[in-house]
């Protein structure tokens, strides 16, 4: 079954926003690690990072499924592959940083 057209521009903007917030949160954790943020603050930041990670994973899964299930123009395929590459890189970075 063909899925409805997705709006790659909207996904690109959403991905960029998530990456920006993700980077800011990671930076705050690293910057304030010496200050010893409270357990509650640390928990909130960790939860926010985990939520963004989950959202990125969901977007990646949707993009992959969409590409597999639909015949796409070359331009769309290139855009999807670019977005998938960005998401995969951020997710890999998250996994490396989390270890």
C-alpha positions in Angstrom: 0.0 0.0 0.0 1.3 3.4 -1.0 1.8 5.8 1.9 0.7 9.4 1.6 3.4 11.8 0.4 5.7 12.9 3.2 6.9 16.5 3.3 10.7 16.2 3.3 11.1 19.9 4.0 9.1 19.5 7.3 11.2 16.5 8.2 14.4 18.3 7.4 13.4 21.3 9.7 12.2 18.9 12.5 15.5 17.0 12.3 17.6 20.2 12.4 15.7 21.4 15.4 16.1 18.1 17.2 19.8 18.1 16.4 20.2 21.6 17.7 18.4 20.9 21.0 20.2 17.6 21.3 23.6 19.3 20.9 22.7 22.0 23.4 21.6 19.5 26.0 24.7 17.4 25.6 26.8 20.6 25.8 25.0 21.6 29.0 25.6 18.2 30.6 29.3 18.3 29.7 29.8 22.0 30.7 28.1 21.5 34.0 29.5 18.1 34.9 32.1 19.7 37.2 29.4 21.8 38.9 27.5 18.7 39.9 23.9 19.4 38.8 21.3 18.1 41.1 20.0 14.6 40.5 16.7 16.0 39.4 18.3 18.4 36.9 20.5 15.6 35.5 17.5 13.3 35.3 15.6 15.9 33.3 18.4 16.5 30.9 19.0 12.8 30.4 15.2 12.3 29.8 15.2 15.1 27.2 18.2 13.5 25.4 16.5 10.1 25.5 13.3 11.6 24.0 15.1 13.2 21.2 17.0 10.0 20.5 13.7 8.1 20.4 12.2 10.7 18.0 15.2 10.5 15.7 15.0 6.7 15.6 11.3 6.9 14.7 11.9 9.4 11.9 14.7 7.2 10.6 12.4 4.1 10.6 9.6 6.1 8.9 12.0 7.4 6.2 13.4 3.9 5.6 9.9 2.3 5.3 8.7 5.1 3.1 11.6 4.6 0.7 11.2 0.9 0.6 7.4 1.0 0.0 7.2 3.7 -2.7 8.6 4.4 -6.1 10.4 7.7 -5.7 12.0 10.2 -8.0 15.8 10.4 -7.9 15.7 13.8 -6.2 13.5 12.3 -3.4 15.7 9.3 -3.0 18.7 11.6 -2.6 17.0 13.8 0.0 15.8 10.7 2.0 19.3 9.2 1.9 20.8 12.6 3.1 18.3 12.8 6.0 18.9 9.1 6.9 22.6 9.7 6.9 22.3 12.7 9.2 20.0 10.7 11.6 22.3 7.7 11.5 25.3 9.8 12.3 23.6 11.5 15.3 22.3 8.2 16.6 25.8 6.6 16.3 27.3 9.6 18.1 24.7 9.3 20.8 25.5 5.6 21.2 29.3 6.3 21.4 28.8 9.1 23.9 26.5 6.9 26.0 29.1 4.2 26.4 
